């Protein structure tokens, strides 16, 4: 196990799950670099802030002098890059933010990491890894059959997925041109504790608790492969420490569910766990105009990471949803301030009924 991790974007949803795992289950020293945008919050790291193996630095991955100085000082064995703008709807409204962080920021980070790696020698150089975390959305959309593999051609359909595809290509270019020992992972839809409430599952949970409408895009027939965030964190640490440089690993939950079924399951679990007086939460479901360019279906073939690294998801979808709902019920102090920042307004409508409510990803 590597002893020193630099986790960019470590105050975000997936990043904070990785940091909590590293500090609870390994002896790694961890530095988090995060610029704390609206979706990054130090409260997601509250349980590890006092750990002597943890350090936090507020900075942008595009700030080359600060990143270079940090690399020289901390000398990480692994740079795990989770810094990204991630929400499709926001990318429709403001694509340049996604280009700035996901493309320009990643290239700036690659430059500094590559310069640092070239100064290393011996075992320190041999064990160094740059692990770039990406999404299955770079592959575009599937029909009713088939799965994305690591050889699937990129066909991104949103500004978000296009920005992530570009960042993946730059990581490959740095590997091929400069020899940087880089690994890329592409994951399916994550869910779980500490997720910002613009995303589908936390939005439905919190709206359901408040008795607010549950907006579902189109007919709700879009299919996603759902991955519990703690399973994903396990996979990321495994790939970072045992994966082979130059390889790409797809990480999926092996759970394909239509969006409407996700929402109905949340309604049923909320009715069971927090019975309401106003009738079943499913009565709150509202179908709203679809997202522009909404991908129909994502499905991940995760056989490579299973075969090569013996990883598979351990959490069932309903079990993970139950844990997630319980966490939101027990952690109002975490999400309530975020509901004041983001009140559930629809984003990315491009004139398609912006006042009609919203759904996510």
VOGU-3710 file (C-alpha; in Angstrom, 3 decimals, decimal comma):
1> xxxxxxxxxx> 0,000/0,000/0,000  1,319/3,428/-0,896  1,842/5,681/2,108  1,179/9,132/0,654  -1,962/10,097/-1,283  -2,711/13,490/-2,785  -6,471/13,530/-3,412  -7,683/16,425/-5,545  -11,371/17,181/-5,168  -11,242/15,345/-1,844
11> xxxxxxxxxx> -13,973/17,465/-0,242  -16,517/16,371/-2,841  -18,924/13,443/-2,793  -16,704/10,653/-4,142  -13,442/12,246/-3,050  -14,474/12,497/0,587  -15,563/8,843/0,548  -12,087/7,883/-0,683  -10,411/10,022/1,993  -12,523/8,567/4,793
21> xxxxxxxxxx> -11,716/5,051/3,556  -7,977/5,713/3,328  -7,816/7,117/6,847  -10,004/4,447/8,421  -8,764/1,330/6,639  -5,113/2,043/5,736  -2,061/3,712/7,232  -1,765/6,212/4,382  -0,969/9,892/4,838  -3,517/11,950/2,924
31> xxxxxxxxxx> -3,443/15,508/1,637  -6,678/16,855/0,165  -6,517/19,685/-2,356  -9,906/21,224/-3,092  -11,048/24,712/-4,072  -14,393/24,201/-2,276  -16,910/25,046/-4,947  -20,616/24,813/-4,108  -20,447/20,973/-4,157  -17,304/20,639/-2,029
41> xxxxxxxxxx> -17,680/21,066/1,706  -15,355/20,491/4,631  -18,284/19,091/6,598  -17,917/15,930/4,478  -14,471/15,508/6,043  -15,453/16,346/9,617  -14,810/12,798/10,832  -11,158/12,887/9,699  -10,160/16,514/10,269  -8,386/15,713/13,546
51> xxxxxxxxxx> -6,516/12,702/12,142  -2,754/13,395/12,278  -2,351/11,704/8,879  -4,718/14,202/7,231  -4,046/17,663/5,832  -6,295/19,990/3,837  -5,220/22,650/1,350  -7,704/24,975/-0,321  -6,485/25,489/-3,879  -7,393/24,998/-7,526
61> xxxxxxxxxx> -5,782/22,227/-9,590  -5,165/24,936/-12,186  -2,939/26,894/-9,778  0,371/25,524/-11,080  2,720/27,219/-8,556  0,742/25,947/-5,548  0,339/22,457/-6,989  4,036/22,278/-7,869  5,063/23,411/-4,393  2,730/20,888/-2,769
71> xxxxxxxxxx> 4,102/18,032/-4,868  7,671/18,953/-3,960  6,812/19,231/-0,258  4,490/16,232/0,221  6,068/13,931/-2,379  2,979/11,756/-2,883  3,174/8,177/-4,066  -0,243/8,537/-5,717  -2,084/11,529/-7,103  -5,781/10,641/-7,237
81> xxxxxxxxxx> -7,559/13,230/-9,366  -11,231/13,655/-8,490  -11,355/17,418/-9,011  -14,106/18,121/-11,538  -17,339/19,890/-12,260  -19,781/17,001/-12,553  -23,413/18,019/-13,000  -24,807/17,628/-16,522  -27,545/20,226/-16,087  -25,076/22,861/-14,894
91> xxxxxxxxxx> -22,858/22,091/-17,883  -25,745/22,927/-20,194  -26,208/26,321/-18,532  -22,493/27,115/-18,108  -20,193/24,936/-20,230  -17,107/27,137/-19,806  -16,856/26,325/-16,104  -16,561/22,671/-17,106  -13,948/23,376/-19,761  -11,958/25,481/-17,287
101> xxxxxxxxxx> -11,853/22,900/-14,500  -12,165/19,566/-16,281  -9,980/20,307/-19,308  -7,670/23,247/-18,582  -7,370/22,333/-14,898  -6,553/18,708/-15,658  -3,883/19,719/-18,182  -2,324/22,137/-15,680  -2,313/19,347/-13,075  -0,767/16,912/-15,558
111> xxxxxxxxxx> 2,023/19,354/-16,326  2,964/19,790/-12,673  2,614/16,086/-11,866  4,749/15,134/-14,855  7,450/17,629/-13,905  7,461/16,273/-10,382  7,585/12,643/-11,503  10,562/13,372/-13,720  12,520/14,544/-10,659  12,007/11,217/-8,883
121> xxxxxxxxxx> 14,438/8,325/-8,918  14,615/4,683/-7,882  11,742/3,133/-5,933  10,044/6,485/-5,460  9,782/6,925/-9,219  8,737/3,306/-9,804  5,842/3,369/-7,359  4,438/6,749/-8,419  0,962/6,744/-10,012  -1,390/9,356/-11,431
131> xxxxxxxxxx> -4,977/8,059/-11,218  -7,582/10,063/-13,128  -11,226/9,431/-12,210  -13,754/9,779/-15,028  -17,272/8,744/-15,990  -19,117/6,289/-18,219  -20,848/9,284/-19,826  -17,837/9,792/-22,102  -19,058/6,759/-24,064  -22,375/8,359/-24,981
141> xxxxxxxxxx> -25,607/6,414/-24,931  -26,580/2,774/-25,357  -29,680/1,255/-26,878  -31,661/-1,416/-25,097  -28,753/-3,902/-25,201  -24,998/-3,998/-24,733  -22,531/-2,540/-22,215  -19,658/-0,085/-22,223  -16,231/-1,732/-22,203  -12,818/-0,141/-21,905
151> xxxxxxxxxx> -12,583/-0,330/-25,714  -15,873/1,468/-26,403  -15,358/4,549/-28,574  -15,979/7,929/-26,956  -19,173/9,714/-28,086  -19,996/12,310/-25,413  -23,354/14,048/-25,772  -23,310/16,770/-23,096  -20,865/19,577/-22,330  -20,031/17,753/-19,082
161> xxxxxxxxxx> -19,228/14,432/-20,741  -17,324/16,195/-23,535  -15,145/17,947/-20,951  -14,451/14,643/-19,177  -13,696/12,924/-22,472  -11,185/15,650/-23,281  -9,519/15,235/-19,889  -9,281/11,458/-20,411  -7,600/12,013/-23,768  -5,079/14,413/-22,243
171> xxxxxxxxxx> -4,210/11,842/-19,569  -3,607/9,279/-22,309  -1,496/11,806/-24,222  0,668/12,454/-21,167  1,137/8,725/-20,737  2,077/8,126/-24,359  4,137/11,279/-24,897  5,879/11,754/-21,556  5,674/8,268/-20,061  3,662/9,390/-17,031
181> xxxxxxxxxx> 2,469/6,255/-15,174  -1,224/7,093/-15,444  -4,411/5,080/-14,947  -7,969/6,082/-15,892  -11,171/4,755/-14,366  -14,662/5,309/-15,770  -17,504/4,797/-13,323  -21,269/4,495/-13,499  -23,735/6,651/-11,517  -22,750/6,973/-7,865
191> xxxxxxxxxx> -25,120/7,398/-4,941  -24,814/7,343/-1,167  -24,143/9,596/1,842  -22,745/13,124/1,433  -24,067/13,647/-2,124  -24,995/17,219/-3,030  -28,796/17,492/-3,340  -28,874/18,518/-7,018  -28,427/14,841/-7,960  -31,384/12,549/-8,540
201> xxxxxxxxxx> -31,335/10,354/-5,433  -30,678/12,967/-2,707  -33,043/15,402/-4,436  -35,856/12,832/-4,396  -35,133/11,937/-0,763  -35,178/15,513/0,471  -38,133/16,580/-1,665  -40,009/13,503/-0,476  -39,288/14,368/3,145  -40,501/17,934/2,550
211> xxxxxxxxxx> -43,629/16,861/0,635  -42,418/18,689/-2,476  -42,955/17,495/-6,080  -40,639/14,759/-7,361  -39,788/15,855/-10,931  -38,813/13,096/-13,370  -37,509/13,894/-16,837  -39,526/12,756/-19,849  -41,155/9,389/-19,244  -38,594/8,266/-16,672
221> xxxxxxxxxx> -37,403/5,442/-18,928  -33,732/6,470/-18,985  -31,618/3,678/-17,499  -28,584/4,095/-15,246  -26,183/1,604/-13,704  -26,065/2,532/-9,998  -22,914/2,212/-7,889  -22,831/2,726/-4,119  -20,168/5,331/-3,378  -18,383/3,238/-0,757
231> xxxxxxxxxx> -18,001/0,393/-3,268  -16,564/2,921/-5,707  -14,131/4,264/-3,109  -12,898/0,728/-2,492  -12,355/0,237/-6,207  -10,479/3,519/-6,598  -8,026/2,727/-3,799  -7,510/-0,752/-5,247  -6,842/0,551/-8,764  -4,564/3,301/-7,480
241> xxxxxxxxxx> -2,418/0,870/-5,516  -2,586/-2,309/-7,615  -3,711/-1,266/-11,092  -1,332/-1,363/-14,017  -0,162/1,982/-15,443  -1,547/2,534/-18,918  -4,695/0,526/-18,249  -8,273/1,763/-18,137  -10,760/0,213/-15,709  -14,543/0,510/-15,904
251> xxxxxxxxxx> -16,248/0,479/-12,502  -19,953/-0,327/-12,402  -22,575/-1,358/-9,885  -24,136/-4,090/-12,044  -27,512/-2,579/-11,219  -29,450/-1,157/-14,162  -32,604/0,658/-13,095  -34,971/3,011/-14,931  -35,109/6,462/-13,372  -38,805/6,150/-12,641
261> xxxxxxxxxx> -38,175/2,917/-10,741  -35,429/4,618/-8,721  -37,888/7,312/-7,686  -40,664/4,836/-6,896  -38,282/2,772/-4,742  -37,251/5,891/-2,828  -40,925/6,727/-2,296  -41,670/3,258/-0,951  -38,673/3,311/1,401  -39,536/6,780/2,679
271> xxxxxxxxxx> -43,131/5,699/3,293  -41,826/2,740/5,286  -39,122/4,583/7,239  -40,867/7,945/7,743  -44,618/7,482/7,273  -46,320/10,672/6,144  -49,825/11,945/6,758  -50,426/13,197/3,215  -50,550/9,829/1,473  -47,912/7,865/-0,453
281> xxxxxxxxxx> -44,914/9,831/-1,711  -45,426/8,375/-5,176  -48,342/10,838/-5,494  -45,685/13,583/-5,603  -44,113/12,296/-8,852  -44,370/14,777/-11,713  -43,146/14,160/-15,269  -41,386/17,251/-16,640  -39,901/18,163/-20,055  -36,833/16,066/-20,791
291> xxxxxxxxxx> -33,249/17,263/-20,622  -31,758/18,268/-23,999  -29,664/15,416/-25,396  -30,599/13,108/-22,526  -28,697/9,809/-22,895  -31,071/6,848/-22,909  -29,050/4,182/-21,147  -25,688/3,562/-19,479  -24,398/0,110/-18,542  -20,870/-0,831/-17,478
301> xxxxxxxxxx> -18,999/-4,050/-18,206  -16,792/-4,270/-15,103  -15,257/-7,636/-15,926  -11,686/-6,278/-16,263  -11,462/-4,915/-12,727  -13,123/-8,096/-11,442  -10,726/-10,334/-13,343  -7,511/-8,355/-12,824  -8,016/-6,923/-9,326  -10,751/-9,126/-7,839
311> xxxxxxxxxx> -13,156/-6,231/-7,241  -16,921/-6,408/-7,434  -19,640/-4,289/-5,824  -20,824/-5,583/-2,459  -23,894/-3,402/-1,892  -27,287/-4,202/-3,408  -29,217/-1,271/-4,832  -32,115/-1,421/-2,381  -29,709/-1,999/0,514  -27,619/0,962/-0,560
321> xxxxxxxxxx> -30,714/3,131/-0,978  -31,922/2,194/2,482  -28,522/3,125/3,967  -28,530/6,371/1,999  -32,006/7,397/3,141  -31,135/6,548/6,744  -28,004/8,711/6,467  -29,978/11,715/5,197  -32,546/11,218/7,957  -29,780/11,195/10,569
331> xxxxxxxxxx> -27,668/14,032/9,117  -29,944/16,998/8,613  -27,185/19,257/9,954  -25,060/18,322/6,901  -27,651/18,853/4,162  -29,827/21,630/5,530  -27,277/24,402/4,774  -26,911/23,029/1,241  -30,672/23,228/0,681  -30,345/26,944/1,363
341> xxxxxxxxxx> -27,636/27,204/-1,307  -29,534/25,061/-3,815  -33,321/25,013/-3,457  -34,138/22,483/-6,164  -34,622/24,867/-9,066  -34,311/23,317/-12,498  -31,047/23,793/-14,381  -30,128/23,036/-17,981  -33,638/23,293/-19,372  -32,731/25,454/-22,414
351> xxxxxxxxxx> -36,294/26,655/-22,613  -37,797/23,194/-22,016  -39,952/24,184/-19,066  -37,475/25,670/-16,630  -40,159/26,307/-14,017  -41,539/22,768/-14,163  -39,152/21,265/-11,608  -36,017/19,275/-12,127  -34,400/15,882/-11,966  -30,705/14,982/-12,076
361> x> -28,420/12,932/-14,298
//
